[in-house]
């Protein structure tokens, strides 16, 4: 009887513990591309860089992927890779919280030289480990069509309302390598440099800001993005692997004005007048 009771206790303990370890870390998206960043980059990382980014999810969220015992690294397939391997993500500046997990980004090169392009081609394998030792791995597309996209210029706003049209110019809109497709994107960061909005891919470098994104009187950073995708990589069915090859960025600051008190007073007076006129018209006796 004692053995039966002891066995039942052990089994119950194991069953109770299962939910704590049943769900594992997973990789949601991986990237490997060349980044061309401007001199006024708001994050202070300028020039040509190799961008190695992986986004992971975990039931325990951001803390489970960045806390004690966790770890993320990338390994290049290229034997002449010019940086230390594996590439580790250990600096808190490499971690960014996302819904349900974390994004890990390393920008290699100080800056990267064009002569180093042959040494950074190939694939990159990511390994992400959470705080309880569970791991996930993912291998990127083949980074093999490296070029320098020119940084966007002529960043302008149609007006300073909360819904302006943001436009910019791509100085070299035709990719110089076969099978690359040029697209565009607009991202918006708040004063704390937190990304609050990202547009869908755009066929042309212009975008009308939707209602509800910007608030009057608040400072924002608009990021103009030119992107090359490799049409020869993936058929669209390989979920989780980005075929982004090259990217270029530029920034513009924007502050929507706060309505002046006199303007608000005039608006209020006009509304009161309209209400009064409506009341007089409604209550006027018939002839």
Residue pairs with C-beta under 8 A, 6 or more apart in sequence:
20 132
21 132
21 134
23 58
23 59
24 58
24 130
24 134
24 135
24 136
25 56
25 57
25 58
25 64
25 65
25 128
25 129
25 130
25 134
25 135
25 136
26 56
26 57
26 58
26 136
27 54
27 55
27 56
27 57
27 126
27 128
27 136
27 137
27 138
27 240
28 55
28 56
28 57
28 101
28 240
29 54
29 55
29 240
29 241
29 242
30 53
30 54
30 55
30 124
30 126
30 138
30 139
30 140
30 240
30 241
30 242
31 51
31 52
31 53
31 54
31 140
31 242
31 244
32 50
32 51
32 52
32 53
32 123
32 124
32 140
32 141
32 143
33 50
33 51
33 143
33 242
33 244
33 245
33 246
33 247
34 48
34 49
34 50
34 51
34 112
34 117
34 143
34 146
34 147
34 148
34 245
34 246
34 247
35 48
35 49
35 50
35 51
35 107
35 247
35 248
35 249
36 47
36 48
36 148
36 149
36 150
36 151
36 246
36 247
36 248
36 249
37 45
37 46
37 47
37 48
37 49
37 107
37 249
38 46
38 151
38 249
38 250
38 251
39 46
40 251
41 249
41 251
42 189
42 193
42 221
42 251
43 193
45 107
46 111
47 109
47 110
47 111
47 112
48 109
48 111
48 112
48 113
48 114
48 148
49 107
49 108
49 109
49 111
49 112
50 107
50 108
50 109
50 112
50 120
51 105
51 106
51 107
51 247
52 74
52 87
52 105
52 106
52 107
52 108
52 124
53 103
53 104
53 105
53 106
54 72
54 74
54 103
54 104
54 126
54 128
54 138
55 98
55 101
55 102
55 103
55 104
56 65
56 72
56 101
56 102
56 103
56 104
56 128
56 136
57 100
57 101
58 64
58 65
58 100
58 101
58 130
60 130
60 131
61 100
61 101
62 95
62 97
62 98
62 101
62 102
63 131
64 70
64 130
64 131
64 132
65 72
65 95
65 101
65 102
65 128
65 130
65 131
66 95
66 102
67 131
68 131
69 129
69 130
69 131
69 132
69 133
70 129
70 130
70 131
71 88
71 89
71 90
71 128
71 129
72 88
72 89
72 94
72 104
72 126
72 127
72 128
72 129
73 86
73 87
73 88
73 89
73 126
73 127
74 86
74 87
74 89
74 106
74 124
74 125
74 126
74 127
75 85
75 86
75 87
75 124
75 125
75 127
76 85
76 87
76 120
76 122
76 123
76 124
77 122
77 123
77 124
77 125
78 119
78 120
78 121
78 122
80 118
80 119
81 119
81 120
81 122
82 116
82 119
82 120
83 108
86 127
87 106
87 108
89 95
89 104
89 105
89 106
94 104
94 105
94 106
95 102
95 103
95 104
96 102
96 103
96 104
96 105
97 103
104 128
108 120
109 116
112 120
114 148
117 146
120 143
120 146
121 142
121 143
121 144
121 146
122 142
122 143
122 144
123 139
123 140
123 141
123 142
123 143
124 139
124 140
124 143
125 137
125 138
125 139
125 140
126 137
126 138
126 139
126 140
127 135
127 136
127 137
128 135
128 136
128 137
129 135
138 240
138 241
139 241
140 241
140 242
141 230
141 233
141 234
141 241
141 242
141 243
142 233
143 245
144 230
145 177
145 179
145 180
145 228
145 230
145 245
145 246
146 245
146 246
147 175
147 176
147 177
147 180
147 228
147 245
147 246
148 246
148 248
149 172
149 175
149 182
149 226
149 227
149 228
149 246
149 247
149 248
150 170
150 171
150 172
150 226
150 248
151 171
151 248
151 249
151 250
152 168
152 169
152 170
152 171
152 205
152 224
152 225
152 226
152 248
152 249
152 250
153 168
153 169
153 171
153 250
154 167
154 168
154 169
155 166
155 167
155 168
155 222
155 224
155 250
155 251
155 252
156 166
156 167
156 168
156 252
157 164
157 165
157 166
157 252
157 254
158 164
158 165
158 166
158 167
159 165
160 254
160 255
160 256
160 257
161 256
162 209
162 211
162 213
162 214
162 215
162 216
162 256
163 208
163 209
163 210
163 211
163 214
164 208
164 209
164 254
165 206
165 207
165 208
165 209
166 186
166 206
166 207
166 208
166 209
166 222
166 224
166 252
167 205
167 206
167 207
168 205
168 206
168 224
168 250
169 205
170 182
170 184
170 205
170 226
173 182
174 182
175 181
175 182
175 228
177 228
179 230
179 231
179 232
180 228
180 229
180 230
180 231
180 245
180 246
181 228
181 229
181 231
182 226
182 227
182 228
183 201
183 202
183 203
183 226
183 227
183 228
183 229
184 201
184 202
184 203
184 204
184 205
184 224
184 225
184 226
184 227
185 198
185 199
185 200
185 201
185 202
185 225
185 227
186 198
186 199
186 202
186 207
186 222
186 223
186 224
186 225
187 195
187 197
187 198
187 199
187 222
187 223
187 225
188 195
188 196
188 197
188 198
188 209
188 213
188 214
188 220
188 221
188 222
188 223
189 195
189 196
189 220
189 221
189 223
190 196
190 218
190 219
190 220
190 221
191 218
191 219
191 220
193 221
196 213
197 213
199 207
201 227
205 224
205 226
214 220
214 254
214 256
215 256
216 256
216 257
216 258
216 259
217 255
217 256
217 257
217 258
218 255
218 256
219 253
219 254
219 255
220 253
220 254
220 255
221 251
221 252
221 253
221 254
222 251
222 252
222 253
222 254
223 249
223 250
223 251
224 249
224 250
224 251
224 252
225 247
225 248
225 249
226 247
226 248
227 244
227 246
227 247
228 244
228 245
228 246
228 247
229 243
229 244
229 245
230 243
230 244
230 245
231 243
233 243
234 241
234 243
259 267
